[in-house]
Amino acid sequence: MKSIVESVSIVIPAYQESAAIGYVVSAVLKVAASLSCEYEVIVVDDGSSDGTGDKARKAGAYVLTHPYNKGYGASLKTGIRFASNRTVIFLDADGQHDPDDIPHLLAERIGFDMVVGARKGMAGSPLWRQPGKLFLKWLVNNLTGHSIPDFNSGYRALDREMALRFLPIMPNGFSFSTTSTIAAFKGGYLVQYLPIQVAKRIGTSTVTAADGFRTIMLIIRLVTLFAPLRVFLPISMLTFFIGLIFTVNGYVFAGEASVKGLIALLAAVQFFLFGIMVDQVVAVRRGEVIQ
């Protein structure tokens, strides 16, 4: 196995990015050639119909092609599996990420399992997506117990072995970045953030308003996958106190237990036990050791 920074695989997921991919690949190759280490530049063409793959190939990248559009996360999975080096760098194909930041990411990678390029504020994010991102940021901070400056940045350098371990739980869509961030923190890996600047994207974004619904599903998925007890314990406690109130009220005013109170108390126990079971199941799925 090659050492952390002895070699690097640079993976660029691309879908309908013919306007920018040639420029991005050329810029990445120029920076990679100055690294004084082995490197490979891999473009994963996610079923594009605009010649993205051909332009990336002409620019000098090794191109992997999906026969149809599978999603951003699926493209990263393909790149991770194909990569031959221990350190893998992801960056977007739309020209927002500056390839000159690659050496800085690699420098930080020596002491960390994952280094993420942190954008300032909501840079590069459309106005209509910012409320959802703010809520997601609050949720991710609570799930990880860390203050995370940029939870879904697509510009990052990470350990390939770590990424391979988490692939079974990684989604195929845009939430790959968010999920991998939480997985790294919850798995006890070392994560570092490096401030970066982003430029205006080249071409047209493929993100639509329908991603708002996907954001809601992402929130549900993250809570269920990484912190099910944070859902079931509050529900169990609330149900327990409701049952307790009904039970005490029944004894005080009727001299007997309230049927509603007993049902609520039983439900509280069931919510608690179900939460414990779900927590154990997702821990096994994440590959954690249950203690």
C-alpha positions as CSV (number, residue, x, y, z in Angstrom):
1,M,0.0,0.0,0.0
2,K,1.4,3.4,-1.0
3,S,1.8,6.0,1.7
4,I,-0.7,8.8,2.2
5,V,0.8,11.5,0.0
6,E,3.1,9.4,-2.2
7,S,0.4,9.2,-4.8
8,V,-3.1,10.6,-5.3
9,S,-6.2,9.8,-7.3
10,I,-8.2,12.9,-8.4
11,V,-11.8,12.0,-9.1
12,I,-14.1,14.4,-10.9
13,P,-17.8,13.4,-11.2
14,A,-19.4,15.0,-14.2
15,Y,-22.9,15.2,-15.7
16,Q,-23.7,17.4,-18.6
17,E,-20.6,19.5,-18.0
18,S,-19.2,19.8,-21.5
19,A,-18.9,23.6,-21.1
20,A,-16.4,23.3,-18.2
21,I,-14.9,19.8,-18.1
22,G,-12.1,20.5,-20.6
23,Y,-10.9,23.5,-18.7
24,V,-11.2,21.8,-15.4
25,V,-9.2,18.7,-16.4
26,S,-6.5,20.8,-18.0
27,A,-6.1,22.9,-14.9
28,V,-6.1,19.8,-12.6
29,L,-3.5,18.1,-14.7
30,K,-1.3,21.2,-14.6
31,V,-1.4,21.3,-10.8
32,A,-1.0,17.5,-10.5
33,A,2.1,17.6,-12.6
34,S,3.7,19.9,-10.0
35,L,3.0,17.7,-7.0
36,S,6.2,15.6,-7.4
37,C,4.3,12.4,-6.8
38,E,2.4,9.8,-8.7
39,Y,-1.1,10.9,-9.7
40,E,-4.1,9.9,-11.8
41,V,-7.0,12.1,-12.9
42,I,-10.3,10.2,-13.3
43,V,-13.5,11.7,-14.7
44,V,-16.7,9.8,-14.1
45,D,-19.1,10.7,-16.9
46,D,-22.5,10.0,-15.3
47,G,-24.5,9.3,-18.5
48,S,-24.0,12.7,-20.1
49,S,-25.5,13.3,-23.6
50,D,-23.5,16.5,-24.4
51,G,-20.1,15.1,-25.0
52,T,-18.7,15.6,-21.5
53,G,-16.8,12.3,-21.6
54,D,-15.2,13.0,-25.0
55,K,-14.0,16.4,-23.9
56,A,-12.6,15.1,-20.7
57,R,-10.7,12.4,-22.6
58,K,-9.3,14.8,-25.1
59,A,-8.1,17.0,-22.2
60,G,-6.1,14.1,-20.8
61,A,-8.3,12.5,-18.1
62,Y,-9.0,8.8,-17.8
63,V,-12.8,8.6,-18.3
64,L,-15.2,6.1,-16.7
65,T,-18.7,6.1,-18.3
66,H,-22.0,5.2,-16.7
67,P,-24.5,4.0,-19.4
68,Y,-27.2,6.2,-17.8
69,N,-27.4,8.9,-15.1
70,K,-27.0,7.2,-11.7
71,G,-26.3,10.3,-9.5
72,Y,-23.5,12.3,-8.0
73,G,-22.8,9.8,-5.2
74,A,-22.8,6.9,-7.5
75,S,-20.2,8.6,-9.6
76,L,-18.0,9.1,-6.6
77,K,-18.4,5.4,-5.7
78,T,-17.3,4.4,-9.1
79,G,-14.2,6.7,-8.9
80,I,-13.3,5.4,-5.4
81,R,-13.5,1.8,-6.5
82,F,-11.4,2.4,-9.6
83,A,-8.8,4.6,-7.9
84,S,-5.4,2.9,-7.3
85,N,-4.0,5.3,-4.7
86,R,-4.6,5.7,-0.9
87,T,-5.5,9.4,-1.0
88,V,-8.5,10.4,-3.2
89,I,-9.4,13.9,-4.0
90,F,-12.9,14.9,-5.1
91,L,-13.7,18.2,-6.9
92,D,-16.6,19.4,-9.0
93,A,-16.6,19.5,-12.8
94,D,-18.3,22.9,-13.1
95,G,-15.2,25.1,-12.5
96,Q,-16.2,26.3,-9.0
97,H,-13.2,24.6,-7.3
98,D,-9.7,26.0,-7.7
99,P,-7.3,23.2,-8.6
100,D,-4.5,25.3,-6.9
101,D,-6.0,24.2,-3.6
102,I,-5.0,20.6,-4.2
103,P,-1.5,20.9,-2.7
104,H,-3.0,22.6,0.4
105,L,-5.5,19.7,0.9
106,L,-2.7,17.2,0.5
107,A,-0.5,19.0,3.0
108,E,-3.3,18.8,5.7
109,R,-4.1,15.2,4.7
110,I,-0.8,14.0,6.3
111,G,-2.4,14.3,9.8
112,F,-6.0,13.7,9.0
113,D,-8.2,11.0,7.5
114,M,-10.3,13.6,5.6
115,V,-9.6,17.2,4.6
116,V,-12.6,19.3,3.4
117,G,-12.5,22.5,1.5
118,A,-14.7,24.8,3.5
119,R,-16.5,27.6,1.6
120,K,-17.2,30.9,3.2
121,G,-20.8,31.2,4.3
122,M,-23.2,30.1,1.5
123,A,-20.8,30.7,-1.3
124,G,-21.8,29.0,-4.5
125,S,-25.3,28.2,-3.2
126,P,-28.5,29.6,-4.8
127,L,-30.6,31.8,-2.5
128,W,-33.6,29.4,-2.6
129,R,-31.5,26.5,-1.2
130,Q,-30.0,28.5,1.7
131,P,-32.8,28.0,4.3
132,G,-32.6,24.2,3.9
133,K,-28.8,24.3,4.1
134,L,-28.9,26.3,7.3
135,F,-31.3,23.7,8.9
136,L,-29.1,20.8,7.6
137,K,-26.1,22.5,9.1
138,W,-27.7,22.7,12.5
139,L,-28.8,19.1,12.2
140,V,-25.3,17.8,11.2
141,N,-23.7,19.8,14.0
142,N,-26.0,18.2,16.5
143,L,-25.6,14.7,15.1
144,T,-21.8,14.9,15.1
145,G,-21.3,17.0,18.2
146,H,-18.9,19.3,16.2
147,S,-19.2,22.7,14.7
148,I,-18.8,22.1,11.0
149,P,-18.1,25.1,8.8
150,D,-19.2,23.3,5.5
151,F,-20.9,19.9,5.8
152,N,-21.6,19.3,2.1
153,S,-18.6,20.6,0.3
154,G,-17.7,18.5,-2.8
155,Y,-14.0,19.5,-2.6
156,R,-12.1,17.1,-0.3
157,A,-9.2,14.8,0.1
158,L,-9.7,11.5,2.0
159,D,-8.4,8.1,2.8
160,R,-9.6,5.6,0.2
161,E,-9.7,2.8,2.8
162,M,-12.0,4.8,5.0
163,A,-14.2,5.6,2.0
164,L,-14.4,2.0,0.9
165,R,-15.6,1.1,4.4
166,F,-18.5,3.5,4.3
167,L,-19.6,2.8,0.7
168,P,-22.4,0.4,1.6
169,I,-24.2,3.2,3.5
170,M,-23.4,6.0,1.1
171,P,-26.3,7.4,-1.1
172,N,-26.2,7.7,-4.8
173,G,-27.4,11.3,-4.9
174,F,-26.1,14.7,-3.8
175,S,-26.3,13.8,-0.1
176,F,-23.1,11.7,-0.5
177,S,-21.0,14.6,0.8
178,T,-23.1,15.2,3.9
179,T,-23.4,11.5,4.7
180,S,-19.7,10.9,4.4
181,T,-19.0,13.9,6.7
182,I,-21.2,12.5,9.4
183,A,-19.9,8.9,8.9
184,A,-16.3,10.1,9.3
185,F,-17.0,11.9,12.6
186,K,-19.2,9.1,14.0
187,G,-16.6,6.6,13.0
188,G,-13.9,8.4,15.0
189,Y,-11.9,9.5,12.1
190,L,-9.9,12.8,12.1
191,V,-11.5,15.5,9.9
192,Q,-9.9,18.9,9.1
193,Y,-11.4,21.9,7.3
194,L,-9.4,24.2,5.0
195,P,-10.9,27.5,3.9
196,I,-11.3,27.8,0.2
197,Q,-12.7,30.3,-2.3
198,V,-15.2,29.2,-5.0
199,A,-15.8,30.7,-8.4
200,K,-19.1,31.0,-10.3
201,R,-19.9,27.8,-12.0
202,I,-19.5,27.4,-15.7
203,G,-22.6,26.1,-17.5
204,T,-26.0,25.4,-16.1
205,S,-26.6,23.6,-12.8
206,T,-28.5,20.3,-12.9
207,V,-29.9,20.8,-9.4
208,T,-33.6,21.5,-9.4
209,A,-36.3,22.5,-7.0
210,A,-37.2,18.9,-6.6
211,D,-34.0,18.6,-4.5
212,G,-36.0,20.3,-1.7
213,F,-37.9,17.1,-1.2
214,R,-34.7,15.2,-1.4
215,T,-33.3,17.4,1.4
216,I,-36.3,16.4,3.6
217,M,-35.6,12.8,2.9
218,L,-31.9,13.3,3.6
219,I,-32.8,14.7,7.1
220,I,-34.9,11.7,7.9
221,R,-32.2,9.4,6.5
222,L,-29.4,11.0,8.5
223,V,-31.3,10.9,11.8
224,T,-32.3,7.3,11.2
225,L,-28.9,6.2,10.2
226,F,-26.7,8.0,12.7
227,A,-28.9,8.9,15.7
228,P,-32.1,6.9,15.9
229,L,-32.2,7.2,19.7
230,R,-32.4,11.0,19.4
231,V,-35.8,10.4,17.8
232,F,-37.2,7.5,19.8
233,L,-36.0,8.6,23.2
234,P,-37.8,11.9,23.2
235,I,-41.0,10.2,21.8
236,S,-40.7,7.6,24.5
237,M,-40.2,10.1,27.3
238,L,-43.1,12.3,26.1
239,T,-45.4,9.3,25.8
240,F,-44.3,8.1,29.3
241,F,-45.1,11.5,30.9
242,I,-48.5,11.6,29.2
243,G,-49.3,8.1,30.5
244,L,-48.1,9.1,33.9
245,I,-50.4,12.1,34.0
246,F,-53.4,10.0,32.9
247,T,-52.5,7.3,35.5
248,V,-52.1,9.7,38.4
249,N,-55.2,11.6,37.4
250,G,-57.2,8.3,37.3
251,Y,-56.1,7.3,40.8
252,V,-56.8,10.7,42.2
253,F,-60.2,11.3,40.7
254,A,-61.6,7.8,40.0
255,G,-59.6,5.7,42.4
256,E,-58.4,3.3,39.6
257,A,-55.9,3.3,36.9
258,S,-56.7,5.0,33.6
259,V,-56.9,2.8,30.5
260,K,-55.4,5.7,28.5
261,G,-52.6,6.0,30.9
262,L,-51.7,2.3,30.8
263,I,-51.8,2.3,27.0
264,A,-49.5,5.3,26.9
265,L,-47.1,3.8,29.4
266,L,-46.9,0.5,27.4
267,A,-46.4,2.6,24.2
268,A,-43.5,4.4,25.9
269,V,-41.8,1.1,26.7
270,Q,-42.3,-0.1,23.2
271,F,-40.9,3.2,21.7
272,F,-37.8,2.8,24.0
273,L,-37.2,-0.8,23.1
274,F,-37.7,-0.2,19.4
275,G,-35.3,2.7,19.5
276,I,-32.6,0.5,21.2
277,M,-33.2,-2.2,18.5
278,V,-32.9,0.3,15.6
279,D,-29.8,1.8,17.2
280,Q,-28.1,-1.6,17.3
281,V,-29.1,-2.5,13.8
282,V,-27.7,0.8,12.3
283,A,-24.5,0.4,14.4
284,V,-24.0,-3.1,12.8
285,R,-24.7,-1.7,9.4
286,R,-22.1,1.1,9.9
287,G,-19.6,-1.6,10.9
288,E,-19.3,-0.4,14.5
289,V,-18.5,-2.7,17.4
290,I,-21.4,-2.9,19.8
291,Q,-20.3,-2.5,23.5
